[in-house]
Amino acid sequence: MTQLFTMSEAVKTSYSQVYLTSLNYREGELSVDAFKGQTNGLCGAAVPGGLFLGLGCWGGRVPFTVEVHDVAPAVDASWDEIVEASCRFEHLPVALTGCDGDCAYPLPLTTGEYRVRFCAKGYGESKQVGGLCDPAIESYLLILWPETQRADEVIKQTSAKAAHFHDEVRNR
């Protein structure tokens, strides 16, 4: 296994959301049906070409790491919340962006199918302090690797807030 890329930034969020999409993608398309038919309520991958990532922190900047691997890495059980989903990107470049499309962080992805693992620590436990989510409490990791499409899954769930979002998606 080779880690091909790592990015760690304090990513701007609002409305508890960030997206991973091609830069020409319209966010409204993604937010409406992102979780349709899924079992996890944190990483919406039901709309081709984008991911809707639901955060626990309402707004401000949140510690966020993105890794791109050539194959699936082992699951790190130290994370409180872990979900996986599949996505496909047909247009480049692909970037992690805030809710309003600002603060774009381009990723070195190629077109094709990917599996993503979205992990969180302290999901929803952080309070904003000076426009920042408390990095000592709440942080996120998104890992991508090439893999054919398969159903999403909840690997680990510990918080009541994450459980609420999983239940909400399953009961639609």
TATA-V837263 format. One record per pair of residues at least 4 apart in sequence whose C-alpha atoms are under 7 Angstrom apart, sorted by the first residue. I is the first residue (numbers start at 1). J is the second residue. Records with the same first field share a line. If there is no record, write none. Layout:
I: J, J
//
This chain:
1: 70, 71
2: 69, 70
3: 68, 69, 70
4: 68, 69, 70
5: 67, 68
6: 66, 67, 68
7: 65, 66, 67
8: 64, 65, 66
9: 63, 64, 65
10: 61, 62, 63, 64
11: 61, 62, 63, 64
12: 60, 61, 62, 98, 103
13: 17, 18, 59, 60, 61, 98, 99
14: 58, 59, 60, 99
15: 58, 59
16: 54, 55, 56, 57, 58, 59
17: 52, 53, 54, 55, 98, 99
18: 52, 53, 54, 97, 98, 99
19: 51, 52, 53, 96, 97, 98, 99
20: 50, 51, 52, 94, 95, 96, 97
21: 25, 49, 50, 51, 94, 95, 96
22: 49, 91, 92, 93, 94, 95
23: 93, 94, 95
27: 31
28: 32
30: 34, 47, 50, 52
31: 52
33: 46, 47
34: 44, 45, 46, 47, 52
35: 41, 44, 45, 46, 169
36: 46
38: 152, 169, 170
39: 152, 153, 166, 169, 170
40: 83, 152, 153, 154, 166, 169
41: 165, 166, 169
42: 53, 54, 165
43: 51, 52, 53, 54, 85, 118
44: 51, 52, 53
45: 50, 51, 52, 85, 86, 87
48: 87, 88
49: 87, 88, 89, 90
56: 123, 124
57: 124, 126, 133
60: 131, 132, 133
61: 131, 132, 133
62: 132, 133, 135, 139
63: 135, 139, 140
64: 139, 140, 141
65: 140, 141, 142
66: 141, 142, 143
67: 142, 143, 144
68: 143, 144, 145
69: 144, 145
70: 145, 146
71: 145, 146
72: 145
79: 119, 120, 121
80: 120, 121, 122, 156, 157, 158
81: 119, 120, 121, 156, 157, 158
82: 117, 118, 119, 120, 154, 155, 156, 157
83: 117, 118, 119, 153, 154, 155, 156
84: 116, 117, 118, 152, 153, 154
85: 115, 116, 117, 151, 152, 153
86: 114, 115, 116, 149, 150, 152
87: 113, 114, 115, 149
88: 112, 113, 114
89: 111, 112, 113
90: 111, 112
91: 111
92: 111
93: 106
94: 106, 107, 109
95: 104, 105, 106, 107
96: 104, 105, 106
97: 101, 102, 103, 104, 105
98: 102, 103
113: 146, 147, 148, 149
114: 144, 145, 146, 147, 148
115: 144, 145, 146, 147
116: 142, 143, 144, 145
117: 142, 143, 144
118: 141, 142, 143
119: 140, 141, 142
120: 139, 140, 141
121: 137, 138, 139, 140
122: 126, 137, 138, 139
123: 138, 159
124: 161
125: 137, 138
126: 133, 134, 137, 138
127: 133, 134
128: 132, 133, 134
129: 133, 134
133: 138
134: 138
135: 139
157: 162, 163
159: 163
160: 164
161: 165
162: 166
163: 167
164: 168
165: 169
166: 170
167: 171
168: 172
//
